[in-house]
Amino acid sequence: MPLRAPKGFIDETDPKVCQIGHPAPPWLVNYADLMTELVCFFVILYALSAALNKNVQNARAEIEKMMEKENMAGEVKIDKEGLKVSLEEQGQMSQFRSGFSELTPSMKETLDKLAPILRKLADQNHEVFVEGHTDDIPIHNDYFWSNWELSAARATTVVEYMIRDRGFPAGCMGAVGYGDQRPLAPNDSEANRQRNRRVVFFVKSTTMGKDKCSERKTRGGSGAAVPGAAALPGAPPAAVAEKRPPAEGETAAGAGMEPRTGGVGE
């Protein structure tokens, strides 16, 4: 006795089977419609995400073009968190005086070229953080007892320069130091150490909301703490941070700084 076709199916003996084959069961049609709608939904989400980050993507293209034109060492990339611009030392062009947080003229020139692009993002309420990184050569002088302090001071110096000289909104800026803990390459050669001695600008892809940056003002004068700056154990007090490092051949007393004494290595 031949089996009857299940409900929703056409019997094999039906002449239509020879013409169009077996049609899909009703549930499969609904399932296919659901999958199509889900694909469309995720495509729309992706398009919205790209539109929201359009400013950041445009900034990335501008910075890459500028760095290629000026032959700057470093890289530019975007991830799920935001835009990251890494500025590395190149040849004889150092970013800071060795062992200090003072910007070199070449570094100021680099920041001046980068500032207009990042300033547009800051004005659009994107938070901009500056990361300081060093190589693994230990430091222990009168002003910094570790690479942690040195990297944080250098990041803060860059932030203060961008606020004071390039007009960045202080409420959107922050500084953090990582010392030698996040190297790009092994510290086994001078070329690799140059790569690891770097400054990284991290721009969040999300914004703080309209006019939030302008509402967050720093307190005090030029020596006030930078918003978002990391407080590191053993960091020098604000009074010391306000005073400039000594110039070449100048003593600490001549620069208005009190040398730090005691501690490991002395």
C-alpha positions in Angstrom: 0.0 0.0 0.0 1.6 3.3 -1.1 2.2 5.9 1.6 0.2 9.0 1.5 2.2 12.3 1.2 2.4 14.2 4.6 0.3 17.3 5.0 1.6 20.2 3.1 3.4 18.0 0.5 2.2 17.1 -3.0 1.9 13.4 -3.7 4.5 12.0 -6.0 1.8 10.7 -8.3 0.5 14.2 -8.9 1.4 15.4 -12.4 2.6 18.7 -11.0 5.6 16.9 -9.5 7.0 16.2 -12.9 6.7 19.9 -13.8 8.0 21.8 -10.8 9.4 19.2 -8.4 8.6 19.0 -4.7 7.7 22.4 -3.2 9.2 23.4 0.2 7.1 22.8 3.3 5.3 25.9 4.6 7.6 26.2 7.7 10.7 26.4 5.5 9.3 29.4 3.6 8.7 31.3 6.9 12.2 30.3 8.2 13.8 31.6 5.0 11.9 34.9 5.3 13.1 35.3 8.9 16.8 34.7 7.9 16.5 37.3 5.1 15.1 39.8 7.5 17.9 39.2 10.0 20.5 39.7 7.4 18.9 43.0 6.4 18.8 44.0 10.1 22.5 43.4 10.6 23.4 45.2 7.4 21.5 48.2 8.6 23.3 48.1 12.0 26.6 48.0 10.2 25.7 50.9 8.0 24.6 52.9 11.1 27.8 52.1 12.9 29.9 53.3 9.9 27.9 56.5 9.8 28.4 57.2 13.5 32.1 56.8 13.2 32.4 58.8 9.9 34.3 61.6 11.6 36.8 59.2 13.0 37.2 57.5 9.7 37.8 60.7 7.9 40.4 61.7 10.5 42.2 58.4 10.0 42.4 59.0 6.3 43.7 62.6 6.8 46.3 61.5 9.4 47.6 58.6 7.2 48.0 61.0 4.3 49.8 63.6 6.4 52.2 61.0 8.0 53.0 59.6 4.6 53.7 63.0 3.1 55.8 64.1 6.1 57.5 60.6 6.3 56.6 60.2 10.0 57.3 57.0 11.8 54.3 55.4 13.4 50.9 53.9 12.6 47.3 54.8 12.5 44.5 52.3 13.1 40.8 52.0 14.1 39.4 49.3 16.3 36.1 48.9 18.2 37.2 51.4 20.8 38.3 54.2 18.6 41.2 55.8 16.7 44.8 55.2 17.7 47.7 57.3 16.3 51.2 56.1 17.3 54.1 58.5 16.9 57.5 56.8 17.1 61.0 58.2 17.3 62.8 58.2 14.0 66.6 58.4 13.4 68.1 61.3 15.2 64.8 63.1 15.7 63.9 62.4 19.4 60.6 63.4 20.9 61.8 64.4 24.3 65.1 65.3 26.0 66.7 62.1 27.2 65.6 61.4 30.8 63.2 64.4 30.8 59.6 65.3 29.7 60.6 68.4 27.8 59.4 68.4 24.2 62.0 68.8 21.5 61.5 71.3 18.6 60.9 68.4 16.2 58.2 66.9 18.4 56.5 70.3 18.7 56.6 70.5 14.9 55.0 67.1 14.6 52.3 67.9 17.1 51.5 71.2 15.3 50.9 69.2 12.1 48.7 66.6 13.8 46.8 69.1 16.0 44.3 70.5 13.4 43.0 67.0 12.6 42.6 65.9 16.2 41.2 69.2 17.2 38.2 68.7 15.0 37.4 65.5 16.8 37.9 67.1 20.2 35.6 69.9 19.2 33.0 67.3 18.2 33.2 66.0 21.8 35.4 63.0 21.2 37.6 62.3 24.2 41.4 62.4 23.3 43.8 60.5 25.6 47.6 60.7 25.3 49.6 57.6 26.2 53.3 57.8 27.1 55.6 54.8 26.5 59.3 54.3 27.1 61.9 51.6 26.4 63.2 49.2 29.1 66.3 51.1 30.1 65.9 52.0 33.8 65.8 55.6 34.8 66.6 57.0 38.2 67.5 60.7 38.3 66.7 63.7 40.4 63.3 64.1 38.8 62.0 60.7 37.8 62.5 57.5 39.8 61.1 55.1 37.2 59.8 54.8 33.6 56.3 54.9 35.0 56.8 58.5 36.2 58.7 59.5 33.1 56.0 58.2 30.7 53.2 59.8 32.6 55.1 63.1 32.7 55.7 63.0 29.0 52.1 62.2 28.2 51.0 65.1 30.5 53.4 67.5 28.8 51.9 66.6 25.4 48.4 67.2 26.8 49.3 70.5 28.3 50.9 71.6 25.0 47.8 70.7 23.0 45.6 72.6 25.4 47.8 75.6 25.9 49.3 76.1 22.4 46.8 74.4 20.1 43.5 75.3 21.8 42.2 71.8 22.6 39.2 71.7 25.0 40.7 70.7 28.3 37.6 68.7 29.3 38.1 66.2 26.5 41.8 65.6 27.2 43.5 63.0 29.4 47.0 61.6 30.0 48.3 58.1 31.1 51.7 56.6 31.3 52.5 52.9 30.7 56.2 53.0 31.2 58.0 50.1 29.4 55.1 47.6 30.0 53.6 47.7 26.5 56.4 47.5 24.0 55.8 47.2 20.3 59.0 45.2 19.8 61.6 43.4 22.0 64.0 45.9 23.6 67.0 44.1 22.1 68.3 46.7 19.7 68.4 50.5 19.5 66.0 50.4 16.5 63.4 48.5 18.5 63.9 50.8 21.5 63.2 53.8 19.3 59.9 52.1 18.3 59.0 51.6 21.9 59.7 55.2 22.9 56.5 56.6 21.6 53.4 58.8 22.2 50.0 57.4 21.3 46.9 59.5 20.8 43.7 57.5 21.5 40.4 59.1 20.3 37.3 57.4 21.5 34.8 56.6 18.8 31.9 57.6 21.0 31.2 61.1 22.0 30.5 62.6 25.4 27.4 64.4 24.3 26.9 67.9 23.0 29.1 70.6 24.7 30.2 68.1 27.4 33.9 68.8 26.8 33.4 72.6 27.1 31.6 72.1 30.4 34.4 70.2 32.0 37.0 72.9 32.9 40.3 72.4 34.6 40.7 74.1 38.0 43.6 76.3 38.9 46.3 77.7 36.6 48.7 76.0 34.2 49.9 73.7 36.9 46.5 72.2 37.5 46.0 68.4 37.1 45.0 67.3 33.6 41.5 65.7 33.5 41.8 61.9 33.2 45.5 61.8 34.0 46.7 58.7 35.8 47.9 59.2 39.4 50.9 57.0 39.8 52.5 55.9 43.1 55.4 58.0 44.0 54.6 60.7 41.4 56.0 64.1 42.2 53.7 66.6 43.8 51.9 69.3 41.7 54.3 72.0 42.9 57.2 70.1 41.4 55.4 69.3 38.2 54.8 73.0 37.6 58.5 73.8 37.4 60.4 73.2 34.2 63.3 70.7 33.8 66.8 72.2 33.7 68.2 73.2 30.4 71.5 71.8 29.1 74.2 72.5 31.6 71.8 74.0 34.1 71.5 72.8 37.7 68.3 71.8 39.3 68.4 74.8 41.6 68.8 77.1 38.6 65.6 75.7 37.1 63.7 76.2 40.3 63.4 72.5 41.1 64.3 70.6 44.2 66.3 67.5 43.4 64.9 64.3 44.8 67.1 62.4 47.1 67.2 58.9 48.6 65.6 55.8 47.3 66.9 52.7 45.4 70.0 53.1 43.4 71.5 56.0 45.3 
